[in-house]
Amino acid sequence: MAKIMIVDDALFMRQMLAKILIAEGHEICAEATNAKEAVEKFKTVRPDLVTMDIVMPLMEELDGIGAVNEIMKLDPKAKILIVSAMSQQPIVVEAIRLGARDFLSKPVNPQRLKEVVKSILTEPLG
């Protein structure tokens, strides 16, 4: 299946997302706890999909929106799924404008996660 990188500062969120995605047959190829780490790891692992939290610590240099922007510069065909709290809706809209494919609100519904990931991964390139 797909190689997925999970970006979230909360260990429990990374573990929950990983458990659901692994059960679907996907490989978690990398995890990152902040935006800067996410961009660096993206360069080396080139995942098929990135799940990206928007609000994370260590955001002086780069925030979640900045990470989406940087990843899209590295690979305009990158597939990014925002996983964020609904209170961050204006930020989520900005992430979509920059190239993120979709978003899920926290707490994540496992069935919805599976559906959205499948939809993003089967989108035609372009």
C-alpha positions in Angstrom: 0.0 0.0 0.0 1.2 3.6 0.7 4.1 5.0 2.6 2.8 7.5 5.0 4.5 10.1 7.2 2.6 11.3 10.3 3.3 14.8 11.6 1.9 15.6 15.1 3.4 16.8 18.3 1.2 14.5 20.4 2.5 11.0 20.7 -0.9 9.5 21.3 -2.2 11.1 18.0 0.7 9.7 16.1 0.1 6.2 17.6 -3.6 6.3 17.0 -3.2 7.4 13.3 -0.4 4.8 12.8 -2.6 2.0 14.3 -5.5 2.8 12.0 -3.3 3.2 8.9 -1.2 0.1 9.5 -4.4 -1.9 9.9 -5.3 -0.7 6.4 -2.1 -2.1 5.1 -0.1 1.1 4.9 3.5 1.6 6.0 4.4 4.4 8.4 7.7 5.5 6.9 8.4 8.4 9.2 7.0 10.5 12.0 7.7 14.1 12.9 6.8 16.1 16.0 7.2 19.6 14.4 7.0 21.4 11.1 10.8 21.8 10.6 11.4 18.1 11.2 8.5 17.2 8.8 10.1 19.1 5.9 13.5 17.5 6.6 12.1 14.0 6.8 9.9 14.6 3.7 13.1 15.3 1.7 14.6 11.9 2.6 11.6 9.6 2.8 9.4 11.0 0.0 6.1 9.5 1.4 3.0 8.9 -0.7 1.0 10.8 1.9 1.6 13.1 4.8 -0.8 13.6 7.7 -0.1 17.1 9.0 -1.1 18.7 12.3 -1.2 22.5 12.0 -0.6 23.6 15.6 2.6 22.3 17.0 5.4 23.5 19.3 8.7 24.8 18.1 6.9 27.0 15.5 9.2 30.0 15.7 11.0 28.9 12.5 8.2 27.0 10.7 4.5 26.3 11.5 2.2 23.7 10.0 1.1 26.1 7.2 4.8 26.8 6.5 5.5 23.0 6.4 2.7 22.5 3.8 4.1 25.4 1.7 7.6 24.0 1.9 6.6 20.5 1.1 4.5 21.7 -1.9 7.6 23.6 -3.1 9.7 20.4 -2.9 7.0 18.3 -4.6 4.0 20.0 -6.2 2.3 16.6 -6.4 2.7 15.9 -2.7 -0.4 14.5 -1.0 -1.0 16.2 2.4 -3.9 15.5 4.7 -4.5 18.1 7.4 -5.5 16.6 10.8 -6.4 19.5 13.0 -8.9 20.8 15.6 -11.9 22.6 14.0 -11.1 25.7 16.0 -8.2 26.2 13.5 -10.6 26.4 10.5 -9.1 29.6 8.9 -5.7 28.0 9.1 -7.0 24.8 7.6 -8.5 26.8 4.7 -5.1 28.4 4.1 -3.5 24.9 4.1 -5.9 23.7 1.4 -5.2 26.8 -0.6 -1.5 26.0 -0.5 -2.1 22.5 -1.8 -3.2 20.2 1.0 -5.7 17.7 -0.4 -8.2 17.5 2.5 -8.6 17.9 6.2 -10.0 15.9 9.1 -10.9 17.4 12.4 -9.8 16.0 15.8 -10.8 13.8 17.4 -10.4 11.7 14.2 -13.1 9.3 13.2 -11.2 6.1 12.2 -13.7 5.2 9.4 -13.5 8.7 8.0 -9.7 8.6 8.1 -9.7 5.4 6.1 -12.1 6.9 3.5 -10.2 10.2 3.1 -6.8 8.5 2.9 -8.1 6.1 0.2 -9.6 9.0 -1.7 -6.4 11.1 -1.7 -4.2 8.1 -2.6 -6.4 7.2 -5.6 -6.6 10.8 -6.9 -5.1 11.1 -10.4 -1.8 12.8 -10.4 -1.7 16.4 -11.7 
